């Protein structure tokens, strides 16, 4: 089984949420986990792109990376608007 590192603050938020039942951290936890999942997906896609055995598969991986970036930016757009208010 692989290990995953998360930021200390996210770990503390998760612990407070699960061990003490404090619901104040739900949004921070959701955002932190989404950020981590995005980073893991980006790394996996980049690795697939860099290790593709031929140009066709490399181009497919590049297109997949491009689509993932678009999805991530659409999801982050409302968060960025809320931060500037």
mmCIF file as gemmi writes it, N, C-alpha and C atoms, coordinates in Angstrom:
data_model
loop_
_atom_site.group_PDB
_atom_site.id
_atom_site.type_symbol
_atom_site.label_atom_id
_atom_site.label_alt_id
_atom_site.label_comp_id
_atom_site.label_asym_id
_atom_site.label_entity_id
_atom_site.label_seq_id
_atom_site.pdbx_PDB_ins_code
_atom_site.Cartn_x
_atom_site.Cartn_y
_atom_site.Cartn_z
_atom_site.occupancy
_atom_site.B_iso_or_equiv
_atom_site.pdbx_formal_charge
_atom_site.auth_seq_id
_atom_site.auth_asym_id
_atom_site.pdbx_PDB_model_num
ATOM 1 N N . UNK Axp A 1 ? 0.831 -1.167 0 1 0 ? 1 A 1
ATOM 2 C CA . UNK Axp A 1 ? 0 0 0 1 0 ? 1 A 1
ATOM 3 C C . UNK Axp A 1 ? 0.886 1.245 0 1 0 ? 1 A 1
ATOM 4 N N . UNK Axp A 2 ? 0.521 2.239 -0.827 1 0 ? 2 A 1
ATOM 5 C CA . UNK Axp A 2 ? 1.284 3.471 -0.908 1 0 ? 2 A 1
ATOM 6 C C . UNK Axp A 2 ? 0.915 4.411 0.227 1 0 ? 2 A 1
ATOM 7 N N . UNK Axp A 3 ? 1.855 5.26 0.566 1 0 ? 3 A 1
ATOM 8 C CA . UNK Axp A 3 ? 1.614 6.3 1.561 1 0 ? 3 A 1
ATOM 9 C C . UNK Axp A 3 ? 1.388 7.628 0.849 1 0 ? 3 A 1
ATOM 10 N N . UNK Axp A 4 ? 0.642 8.499 1.513 1 0 ? 4 A 1
ATOM 11 C CA . UNK Axp A 4 ? 0.366 9.826 0.976 1 0 ? 4 A 1
ATOM 12 C C . UNK Axp A 4 ? 0.677 10.834 2.063 1 0 ? 4 A 1
ATOM 13 N N . UNK Axp A 5 ? 1.432 11.865 1.723 1 0 ? 5 A 1
ATOM 14 C CA . UNK Axp A 5 ? 1.731 12.92 2.685 1 0 ? 5 A 1
ATOM 15 C C . UNK Axp A 5 ? 0.72 14.043 2.512 1 0 ? 5 A 1
ATOM 16 N N . UNK Axp A 6 ? 0.253 14.575 3.647 1 0 ? 6 A 1
ATOM 17 C CA . UNK Axp A 6 ? -0.651 15.717 3.614 1 0 ? 6 A 1
ATOM 18 C C . UNK Axp A 6 ? -0.071 16.809 4.498 1 0 ? 6 A 1
ATOM 19 N N . UNK Axp A 7 ? -0.459 18.059 4.251 1 0 ? 7 A 1
ATOM 20 C CA . UNK Axp A 7 ? 0.03 19.149 5.104 1 0 ? 7 A 1
ATOM 21 C C . UNK Axp A 7 ? -0.405 18.955 6.561 1 0 ? 7 A 1
ATOM 22 N N . UNK Axp A 8 ? 0.407 19.422 7.469 1 0 ? 8 A 1
ATOM 23 C CA . UNK Axp A 8 ? 0.154 19.301 8.899 1 0 ? 8 A 1
ATOM 24 C C . UNK Axp A 8 ? -1.202 19.888 9.276 1 0 ? 8 A 1
ATOM 25 N N . UNK Axp A 9 ? -1.522 21.076 8.749 1 0 ? 9 A 1
ATOM 26 C CA . UNK Axp A 9 ? -2.793 21.73 9.084 1 0 ? 9 A 1
ATOM 27 C C . UNK Axp A 9 ? -3.99 20.884 8.664 1 0 ? 9 A 1
ATOM 28 N N . UNK Axp A 10 ? -3.904 20.249 7.506 1 0 ? 10 A 1
ATOM 29 C CA . UNK Axp A 10 ? -4.992 19.384 7.06 1 0 ? 10 A 1
ATOM 30 C C . UNK Axp A 10 ? -5.125 18.18 7.992 1 0 ? 10 A 1
ATOM 31 N N . UNK Axp A 11 ? -4.012 17.623 8.413 1 0 ? 11 A 1
ATOM 32 C CA . UNK Axp A 11 ? -4.051 16.501 9.355 1 0 ? 11 A 1
ATOM 33 C C . UNK Axp A 11 ? -4.737 16.898 10.654 1 0 ? 11 A 1
ATOM 34 N N . UNK Axp A 12 ? -4.384 18.069 11.18 1 0 ? 12 A 1
ATOM 35 C CA . UNK Axp A 12 ? -4.991 18.538 12.428 1 0 ? 12 A 1
ATOM 36 C C . UNK Axp A 12 ? -6.496 18.758 12.233 1 0 ? 12 A 1
ATOM 37 N N . UNK Axp A 13 ? -6.887 19.358 11.112 1 0 ? 13 A 1
ATOM 38 C CA . UNK Axp A 13 ? -8.313 19.558 10.824 1 0 ? 13 A 1
ATOM 39 C C . UNK Axp A 13 ? -9.056 18.228 10.769 1 0 ? 13 A 1
ATOM 40 N N . UNK Axp A 14 ? -8.451 17.237 10.11 1 0 ? 14 A 1
ATOM 41 C CA . UNK Axp A 14 ? -9.073 15.908 10.035 1 0 ? 14 A 1
ATOM 42 C C . UNK Axp A 14 ? -9.21 15.275 11.415 1 0 ? 14 A 1
ATOM 43 N N . UNK Axp A 15 ? -8.17 15.403 12.223 1 0 ? 15 A 1
ATOM 44 C CA . UNK Axp A 15 ? -8.205 14.833 13.572 1 0 ? 15 A 1
ATOM 45 C C . UNK Axp A 15 ? -9.282 15.503 14.419 1 0 ? 15 A 1
ATOM 46 N N . UNK Axp A 16 ? -9.362 16.813 14.376 1 0 ? 16 A 1
ATOM 47 C CA . UNK Axp A 16 ? -10.377 17.537 15.153 1 0 ? 16 A 1
ATOM 48 C C . UNK Axp A 16 ? -11.779 17.157 14.678 1 0 ? 16 A 1
ATOM 49 N N . UNK Axp A 17 ? -11.938 17.005 13.393 1 0 ? 17 A 1
ATOM 50 C CA . UNK Axp A 17 ? -13.242 16.667 12.822 1 0 ? 17 A 1
ATOM 51 C C . UNK Axp A 17 ? -13.679 15.268 13.26 1 0 ? 17 A 1
ATOM 52 N N . UNK Axp A 18 ? -12.772 14.313 13.147 1 0 ? 18 A 1
ATOM 53 C CA . UNK Axp A 18 ? -13.138 12.918 13.428 1 0 ? 18 A 1
ATOM 54 C C . UNK Axp A 18 ? -13.071 12.549 14.912 1 0 ? 18 A 1
ATOM 55 N N . UNK Axp A 19 ? -12.1 13.055 15.61 1 0 ? 19 A 1
ATOM 56 C CA . UNK Axp A 19 ? -11.92 12.648 16.999 1 0 ? 19 A 1
ATOM 57 C C . UNK Axp A 19 ? -12.738 13.478 17.984 1 0 ? 19 A 1
ATOM 58 N N . UNK Axp A 20 ? -12.956 14.735 17.648 1 0 ? 20 A 1
ATOM 59 C CA . UNK Axp A 20 ? -13.706 15.604 18.563 1 0 ? 20 A 1
ATOM 60 C C . UNK Axp A 20 ? -15.08 15.986 18.026 1 0 ? 20 A 1
ATOM 61 N N . UNK Axp A 21 ? -15.355 15.589 16.784 1 0 ? 21 A 1
ATOM 62 C CA . UNK Axp A 21 ? -16.655 15.888 16.2 1 0 ? 21 A 1
ATOM 63 C C . UNK Axp A 21 ? -16.881 17.351 15.884 1 0 ? 21 A 1
ATOM 64 N N . UNK Axp A 22 ? -15.806 18.102 15.677 1 0 ? 22 A 1
ATOM 65 C CA . UNK Axp A 22 ? -15.923 19.531 15.383 1 0 ? 22 A 1
ATOM 66 C C . UNK Axp A 22 ? -16.181 19.725 13.893 1 0 ? 22 A 1
ATOM 67 N N . UNK Axp A 23 ? -17.37 20.212 13.583 1 0 ? 23 A 1
ATOM 68 C CA . UNK Axp A 23 ? -17.779 20.385 12.184 1 0 ? 23 A 1
ATOM 69 C C . UNK Axp A 23 ? -17.254 21.676 11.557 1 0 ? 23 A 1
ATOM 70 N N . UNK Axp A 24 ? -16.585 22.505 12.337 1 0 ? 24 A 1
ATOM 71 C CA . UNK Axp A 24 ? -16.094 23.79 11.836 1 0 ? 24 A 1
ATOM 72 C C . UNK Axp A 24 ? -15.065 23.631 10.72 1 0 ? 24 A 1
ATOM 73 N N . UNK Axp A 25 ? -14.508 22.46 10.565 1 0 ? 25 A 1
ATOM 74 C CA . UNK Axp A 25 ? -13.391 22.262 9.649 1 0 ? 25 A 1
ATOM 75 C C . UNK Axp A 25 ? -13.791 21.628 8.314 1 0 ? 25 A 1
ATOM 76 N N . UNK Axp A 26 ? -15.081 21.404 8.096 1 0 ? 26 A 1
ATOM 77 C CA . UNK Axp A 26 ? -15.523 20.678 6.9 1 0 ? 26 A 1
ATOM 78 C C . UNK Axp A 26 ? -15.032 21.306 5.607 1 0 ? 26 A 1
ATOM 79 N N . UNK Axp A 27 ? -15.203 22.602 5.462 1 0 ? 27 A 1
ATOM 80 C CA . UNK Axp A 27 ? -14.813 23.268 4.205 1 0 ? 27 A 1
ATOM 81 C C . UNK Axp A 27 ? -13.307 23.222 3.996 1 0 ? 27 A 1
ATOM 82 N N . UNK Axp A 28 ? -12.53 23.464 5.053 1 0 ? 28 A 1
ATOM 83 C CA . UNK Axp A 28 ? -11.069 23.41 4.935 1 0 ? 28 A 1
ATOM 84 C C . UNK Axp A 28 ? -10.602 22.009 4.57 1 0 ? 28 A 1
ATOM 85 N N . UNK Axp A 29 ? -11.246 21.003 5.162 1 0 ? 29 A 1
ATOM 86 C CA . UNK Axp A 29 ? -10.896 19.609 4.859 1 0 ? 29 A 1
ATOM 87 C C . UNK Axp A 29 ? -11.22 19.295 3.404 1 0 ? 29 A 1
ATOM 88 N N . UNK Axp A 30 ? -12.405 19.682 2.95 1 0 ? 30 A 1
ATOM 89 C CA . UNK Axp A 30 ? -12.803 19.421 1.568 1 0 ? 30 A 1
ATOM 90 C C . UNK Axp A 30 ? -11.827 20.069 0.591 1 0 ? 30 A 1
ATOM 91 N N . UNK Axp A 31 ? -11.502 21.33 0.828 1 0 ? 31 A 1
ATOM 92 C CA . UNK Axp A 31 ? -10.576 22.038 -0.062 1 0 ? 31 A 1
ATOM 93 C C . UNK Axp A 31 ? -9.177 21.421 -0.019 1 0 ? 31 A 1
ATOM 94 N N . UNK Axp A 32 ? -8.713 21.057 1.174 1 0 ? 32 A 1
ATOM 95 C CA . UNK Axp A 32 ? -7.386 20.456 1.303 1 0 ? 32 A 1
ATOM 96 C C . UNK Axp A 32 ? -7.293 19.108 0.61 1 0 ? 32 A 1
ATOM 97 N N . UNK Axp A 33 ? -8.337 18.289 0.754 1 0 ? 33 A 1
ATOM 98 C CA . UNK Axp A 33 ? -8.333 16.978 0.099 1 0 ? 33 A 1
ATOM 99 C C . UNK Axp A 33 ? -8.445 17.115 -1.417 1 0 ? 33 A 1
ATOM 100 N N . UNK Axp A 34 ? -9.256 18.057 -1.895 1 0 ? 34 A 1
ATOM 101 C CA . UNK Axp A 34 ? -9.344 18.283 -3.339 1 0 ? 34 A 1
ATOM 102 C C . UNK Axp A 34 ? -8.007 18.735 -3.904 1 0 ? 34 A 1
ATOM 103 N N . UNK Axp A 35 ? -7.335 19.627 -3.178 1 0 ? 35 A 1
ATOM 104 C CA . UNK Axp A 35 ? -6.02 20.1 -3.621 1 0 ? 35 A 1
ATOM 105 C C . UNK Axp A 35 ? -5.025 18.944 -3.698 1 0 ? 35 A 1
ATOM 106 N N . UNK Axp A 36 ? -5.053 18.076 -2.688 1 0 ? 36 A 1
ATOM 107 C CA . UNK Axp A 36 ? -4.141 16.93 -2.663 1 0 ? 36 A 1
ATOM 108 C C . UNK Axp A 36 ? -4.458 15.96 -3.795 1 0 ? 36 A 1
ATOM 109 N N . UNK Axp A 37 ? -5.745 15.675 -4 1 0 ? 37 A 1
ATOM 110 C CA . UNK Axp A 37 ? -6.129 14.769 -5.086 1 0 ? 37 A 1
ATOM 111 C C . UNK Axp A 37 ? -5.739 15.333 -6.444 1 0 ? 37 A 1
ATOM 112 N N . UNK Axp A 38 ? -5.91 16.639 -6.626 1 0 ? 38 A 1
ATOM 113 C CA . UNK Axp A 38 ? -5.498 17.272 -7.882 1 0 ? 38 A 1
ATOM 114 C C . UNK Axp A 38 ? -3.995 17.111 -8.099 1 0 ? 38 A 1
ATOM 115 N N . UNK Axp A 39 ? -3.221 17.329 -7.041 1 0 ? 39 A 1
ATOM 116 C CA . UNK Axp A 39 ? -1.762 17.199 -7.147 1 0 ? 39 A 1
ATOM 117 C C . UNK Axp A 39 ? -1.36 15.767 -7.495 1 0 ? 39 A 1
ATOM 118 N N . UNK Axp A 40 ? -2.034 14.799 -6.877 1 0 ? 40 A 1
ATOM 119 C CA . UNK Axp A 40 ? -1.723 13.391 -7.162 1 0 ? 40 A 1
ATOM 120 C C . UNK Axp A 40 ? -2.085 13.044 -8.607 1 0 ? 40 A 1
ATOM 121 N N . UNK Axp A 41 ? -3.241 13.508 -9.061 1 0 ? 41 A 1
ATOM 122 C CA . UNK Axp A 41 ? -3.662 13.245 -10.435 1 0 ? 41 A 1
ATOM 123 C C . UNK Axp A 41 ? -2.701 13.899 -11.424 1 0 ? 41 A 1
ATOM 124 N N . UNK Axp A 42 ? -2.327 15.146 -11.161 1 0 ? 42 A 1
ATOM 125 C CA . UNK Axp A 42 ? -1.402 15.841 -12.053 1 0 ? 42 A 1
ATOM 126 C C . UNK Axp A 42 ? -0.069 15.111 -12.152 1 0 ? 42 A 1
ATOM 127 N N . UNK Axp A 43 ? 0.415 14.621 -11.036 1 0 ? 43 A 1
ATOM 128 C CA . UNK Axp A 43 ? 1.696 13.893 -11.033 1 0 ? 43 A 1
ATOM 129 C C . UNK Axp A 43 ? 1.585 12.597 -11.837 1 0 ? 43 A 1
ATOM 130 N N . UNK Axp A 44 ? 0.467 11.891 -11.659 1 0 ? 44 A 1
ATOM 131 C CA . UNK Axp A 44 ? 0.259 10.643 -12.392 1 0 ? 44 A 1
ATOM 132 C C . UNK Axp A 44 ? 0.166 10.907 -13.895 1 0 ? 44 A 1
ATOM 133 N N . UNK Axp A 45 ? -0.571 11.937 -14.274 1 0 ? 45 A 1
ATOM 134 C CA . UNK Axp A 45 ? -0.709 12.262 -15.696 1 0 ? 45 A 1
ATOM 135 C C . UNK Axp A 45 ? 0.623 12.695 -16.299 1 0 ? 45 A 1
ATOM 136 N N . UNK Axp A 46 ? 1.385 13.493 -15.549 1 0 ? 46 A 1
ATOM 137 C CA . UNK Axp A 46 ? 2.686 13.932 -16.033 1 0 ? 46 A 1
ATOM 138 C C . UNK Axp A 46 ? 3.633 12.746 -16.213 1 0 ? 46 A 1
ATOM 139 N N . UNK Axp A 47 ? 3.606 11.821 -15.263 1 0 ? 47 A 1
ATOM 140 C CA . UNK Axp A 47 ? 4.459 10.633 -15.373 1 0 ? 47 A 1
ATOM 141 C C . UNK Axp A 47 ? 4.087 9.801 -16.595 1 0 ? 47 A 1
ATOM 142 N N . UNK Axp A 48 ? 2.787 9.667 -16.832 1 0 ? 48 A 1
ATOM 143 C CA . UNK Axp A 48 ? 2.326 8.925 -18.006 1 0 ? 48 A 1
ATOM 144 C C . UNK Axp A 48 ? 2.8 9.617 -19.29 1 0 ? 48 A 1
ATOM 145 N N . UNK Axp A 49 ? 2.73 10.934 -19.295 1 0 ? 49 A 1
ATOM 146 C CA . UNK Axp A 49 ? 3.179 11.71 -20.454 1 0 ? 49 A 1
ATOM 147 C C . UNK Axp A 49 ? 4.684 11.508 -20.694 1 0 ? 49 A 1
ATOM 148 N N . UNK Axp A 50 ? 5.476 11.616 -19.631 1 0 ? 50 A 1
ATOM 149 C CA . UNK Axp A 50 ? 6.932 11.524 -19.775 1 0 ? 50 A 1
ATOM 150 C C . UNK Axp A 50 ? 7.417 10.117 -20.115 1 0 ? 50 A 1
ATOM 151 N N . UNK Axp A 51 ? 6.656 9.088 -19.744 1 0 ? 51 A 1
ATOM 152 C CA . UNK Axp A 51 ? 7.117 7.717 -19.977 1 0 ? 51 A 1
ATOM 153 C C . UNK Axp A 51 ? 6.4 7.031 -21.136 1 0 ? 51 A 1
ATOM 154 N N . UNK Axp A 52 ? 5.609 7.799 -21.879 1 0 ? 52 A 1
ATOM 155 C CA . UNK Axp A 52 ? 4.89 7.206 -23.01 1 0 ? 52 A 1
ATOM 156 C C . UNK Axp A 52 ? 5.893 6.637 -24.013 1 0 ? 52 A 1
ATOM 157 N N . UNK Axp A 53 ? 5.637 5.423 -24.494 1 0 ? 53 A 1
ATOM 158 C CA . UNK Axp A 53 ? 6.606 4.763 -25.369 1 0 ? 53 A 1
ATOM 159 C C . UNK Axp A 53 ? 6.67 5.333 -26.786 1 0 ? 53 A 1
ATOM 160 N N . UNK Axp A 54 ? 5.617 6.019 -27.212 1 0 ? 54 A 1
ATOM 161 C CA . UNK Axp A 54 ? 5.649 6.582 -28.564 1 0 ? 54 A 1
ATOM 162 C C . UNK Axp A 54 ? 4.925 7.932 -28.59 1 0 ? 54 A 1
ATOM 163 N N . UNK Axp A 55 ? 5.054 8.61 -29.727 1 0 ? 55 A 1
ATOM 164 C CA . UNK Axp A 55 ? 4.504 9.959 -29.866 1 0 ? 55 A 1
ATOM 165 C C . UNK Axp A 55 ? 2.979 9.987 -29.749 1 0 ? 55 A 1
ATOM 166 N N . UNK Axp A 56 ? 2.316 8.981 -30.267 1 0 ? 56 A 1
ATOM 167 C CA . UNK Axp A 56 ? 0.852 8.942 -30.213 1 0 ? 56 A 1
ATOM 168 C C . UNK Axp A 56 ? 0.354 8.878 -28.76 1 0 ? 56 A 1
ATOM 169 N N . UNK Axp A 57 ? 0.948 8.003 -27.972 1 0 ? 57 A 1
ATOM 170 C CA . UNK Axp A 57 ? 0.541 7.89 -26.572 1 0 ? 57 A 1
ATOM 171 C C . UNK Axp A 57 ? 0.93 9.134 -25.771 1 0 ? 57 A 1
ATOM 172 N N . UNK Axp A 58 ? 2.052 9.744 -26.148 1 0 ? 58 A 1
ATOM 173 C CA . UNK Axp A 58 ? 2.478 10.984 -25.493 1 0 ? 58 A 1
ATOM 174 C C . UNK Axp A 58 ? 1.457 12.1 -25.764 1 0 ? 58 A 1
ATOM 175 N N . UNK Axp A 59 ? 0.973 12.167 -26.995 1 0 ? 59 A 1
ATOM 176 C CA . UNK Axp A 59 ? -0.023 13.179 -27.344 1 0 ? 59 A 1
ATOM 177 C C . UNK Axp A 59 ? -1.345 12.918 -26.612 1 0 ? 59 A 1
ATOM 178 N N . UNK Axp A 60 ? -1.752 11.665 -26.497 1 0 ? 60 A 1
ATOM 179 C CA . UNK Axp A 60 ? -2.963 11.339 -25.749 1 0 ? 60 A 1
ATOM 180 C C . UNK Axp A 60 ? -2.829 11.769 -24.283 1 0 ? 60 A 1
ATOM 181 N N . UNK Axp A 61 ? -1.683 11.501 -23.711 1 0 ? 61 A 1
ATOM 182 C CA . UNK Axp A 61 ? -1.443 11.88 -22.315 1 0 ? 61 A 1
ATOM 183 C C . UNK Axp A 61 ? -1.439 13.402 -22.164 1 0 ? 61 A 1
ATOM 184 N N . UNK Axp A 62 ? -0.877 14.094 -23.14 1 0 ? 62 A 1
ATOM 185 C CA . UNK Axp A 62 ? -0.858 15.561 -23.102 1 0 ? 62 A 1
ATOM 186 C C . UNK Axp A 62 ? -2.28 16.118 -23.144 1 0 ? 62 A 1
ATOM 187 N N . UNK Axp A 63 ? -3.122 15.55 -23.998 1 0 ? 63 A 1
ATOM 188 C CA . UNK Axp A 63 ? -4.511 15.993 -24.091 1 0 ? 63 A 1
ATOM 189 C C . UNK Axp A 63 ? -5.261 15.721 -22.774 1 0 ? 63 A 1
ATOM 190 N N . UNK Axp A 64 ? -4.994 14.591 -22.165 1 0 ? 64 A 1
ATOM 191 C CA . UNK Axp A 64 ? -5.624 14.264 -20.883 1 0 ? 64 A 1
ATOM 192 C C . UNK Axp A 64 ? -5.19 15.263 -19.815 1 0 ? 64 A 1
ATOM 193 N N . UNK Axp A 65 ? -3.914 15.641 -19.807 1 0 ? 65 A 1
ATOM 194 C CA . UNK Axp A 65 ? -3.427 16.64 -18.856 1 0 ? 65 A 1
ATOM 195 C C . UNK Axp A 65 ? -4.132 17.973 -19.076 1 0 ? 65 A 1
ATOM 196 N N . UNK Axp A 66 ? -4.318 18.331 -20.325 1 0 ? 66 A 1
ATOM 197 C CA . UNK Axp A 66 ? -4.979 19.589 -20.668 1 0 ? 66 A 1
ATOM 198 C C . UNK Axp A 66 ? -6.432 19.591 -20.183 1 0 ? 66 A 1
ATOM 199 N N . UNK Axp A 67 ? -7.14 18.477 -20.38 1 0 ? 67 A 1
ATOM 200 C CA . UNK Axp A 67 ? -8.534 18.37 -19.924 1 0 ? 67 A 1
ATOM 201 C C . UNK Axp A 67 ? -8.622 18.436 -18.405 1 0 ? 67 A 1
ATOM 202 N N . UNK Axp A 68 ? -7.701 17.783 -17.733 1 0 ? 68 A 1
ATOM 203 C CA . UNK Axp A 68 ? -7.7 17.8 -16.267 1 0 ? 68 A 1
ATOM 204 C C . UNK Axp A 68 ? -7.469 19.219 -15.75 1 0 ? 68 A 1
ATOM 205 N N . UNK Axp A 69 ? -6.581 19.949 -16.394 1 0 ? 69 A 1
ATOM 206 C CA . UNK Axp A 69 ? -6.315 21.334 -15.983 1 0 ? 69 A 1
ATOM 207 C C . UNK Axp A 69 ? -7.56 22.204 -16.151 1 0 ? 69 A 1
ATOM 208 N N . UNK Axp A 70 ? -8.304 21.99 -17.223 1 0 ? 70 A 1
ATOM 209 C CA . UNK Axp A 70 ? -9.542 22.75 -17.43 1 0 ? 70 A 1
ATOM 210 C C . UNK Axp A 70 ? -10.557 22.445 -16.34 1 0 ? 70 A 1
ATOM 211 N N . UNK Axp A 71 ? -10.724 21.166 -15.995 1 0 ? 71 A 1
ATOM 212 C CA . UNK Axp A 71 ? -11.672 20.789 -14.939 1 0 ? 71 A 1
ATOM 213 C C . UNK Axp A 71 ? -11.28 21.402 -13.606 1 0 ? 71 A 1
ATOM 214 N N . UNK Axp A 72 ? -9.991 21.381 -13.317 1 0 ? 72 A 1
ATOM 215 C CA . UNK Axp A 72 ? -9.524 21.939 -12.047 1 0 ? 72 A 1
ATOM 216 C C . UNK Axp A 72 ? -9.75 23.445 -11.996 1 0 ? 72 A 1
ATOM 217 N N . UNK Axp A 73 ? -9.499 24.143 -13.09 1 0 ? 73 A 1
ATOM 218 C CA . UNK Axp A 73 ? -9.68 25.594 -13.077 1 0 ? 73 A 1
ATOM 219 C C . UNK Axp A 73 ? -11.155 25.961 -12.954 1 0 ? 73 A 1
ATOM 220 N N . UNK Axp A 74 ? -12.053 25.167 -13.544 1 0 ? 74 A 1
ATOM 221 C CA . UNK Axp A 74 ? -13.486 25.428 -13.406 1 0 ? 74 A 1
ATOM 222 C C . UNK Axp A 74 ? -13.923 25.252 -11.957 1 0 ? 74 A 1
ATOM 223 N N . UNK Axp A 75 ? -13.374 24.245 -11.296 1 0 ? 75 A 1
ATOM 224 C CA . UNK Axp A 75 ? -13.74 23.982 -9.915 1 0 ? 75 A 1
ATOM 225 C C . UNK Axp A 75 ? -13.17 25.052 -8.984 1 0 ? 75 A 1
ATOM 226 N N . UNK Axp A 76 ? -11.998 25.588 -9.308 1 0 ? 76 A 1
ATOM 227 C CA . UNK Axp A 76 ? -11.36 26.58 -8.448 1 0 ? 76 A 1
ATOM 228 C C . UNK Axp A 76 ? -11.904 27.985 -8.659 1 0 ? 76 A 1
ATOM 229 N N . UNK Axp A 77 ? -12.477 28.258 -9.811 1 0 ? 77 A 1
ATOM 230 C CA . UNK Axp A 77 ? -12.96 29.608 -10.113 1 0 ? 77 A 1
ATOM 231 C C . UNK Axp A 77 ? -13.893 30.159 -9.036 1 0 ? 77 A 1
ATOM 232 N N . UNK Axp A 78 ? -14.922 29.415 -8.574 1 0 ? 78 A 1
ATOM 233 C CA . UNK Axp A 78 ? -15.784 29.969 -7.51 1 0 ? 78 A 1
ATOM 234 C C . UNK Axp A 78 ? -15.027 30.229 -6.209 1 0 ? 78 A 1
ATOM 235 N N . UNK Axp A 79 ? -14.027 29.429 -5.905 1 0 ? 79 A 1
ATOM 236 C CA . UNK Axp A 79 ? -13.257 29.636 -4.682 1 0 ? 79 A 1
ATOM 237 C C . UNK Axp A 79 ? -12.451 30.914 -4.773 1 0 ? 79 A 1
ATOM 238 N N . UNK Axp A 80 ? -11.904 31.197 -5.95 1 0 ? 80 A 1
ATOM 239 C CA . UNK Axp A 80 ? -11.098 32.406 -6.127 1 0 ? 80 A 1
ATOM 240 C C . UNK Axp A 80 ? -11.984 33.645 -6.04 1 0 ? 80 A 1
ATOM 241 N N . UNK Axp A 81 ? -13.178 33.577 -6.56 1 0 ? 81 A 1
ATOM 242 C CA . UNK Axp A 81 ? -14.121 34.705 -6.498 1 0 ? 81 A 1
ATOM 243 C C . UNK Axp A 81 ? -14.47 34.979 -5.035 1 0 ? 81 A 1
ATOM 244 N N . UNK Axp A 82 ? -14.73 33.948 -4.252 1 0 ? 82 A 1
ATOM 245 C CA . UNK Axp A 82 ? -15.085 34.107 -2.847 1 0 ? 82 A 1
ATOM 246 C C . UNK Axp A 82 ? -13.925 34.701 -2.041 1 0 ? 82 A 1
ATOM 247 N N . UNK Axp A 83 ? -12.711 34.367 -2.406 1 0 ? 83 A 1
ATOM 248 C CA . UNK Axp A 83 ? -11.544 34.881 -1.676 1 0 ? 83 A 1
ATOM 249 C C . UNK Axp A 83 ? -11.344 36.37 -1.91 1 0 ? 83 A 1
ATOM 250 N N . UNK Axp A 84 ? -11.71 36.861 -3.084 1 0 ? 84 A 1
ATOM 251 C CA . UNK Axp A 84 ? -11.48 38.271 -3.39 1 0 ? 84 A 1
ATOM 252 C C . UNK Axp A 84 ? -12.557 39.17 -2.813 1 0 ? 84 A 1
ATOM 253 N N . UNK Axp A 85 ? -13.646 38.604 -2.298 1 0 ? 85 A 1
ATOM 254 C CA . UNK Axp A 85 ? -14.731 39.41 -1.715 1 0 ? 85 A 1
ATOM 255 C C . UNK Axp A 85 ? -14.368 39.93 -0.356 1 0 ? 85 A 1
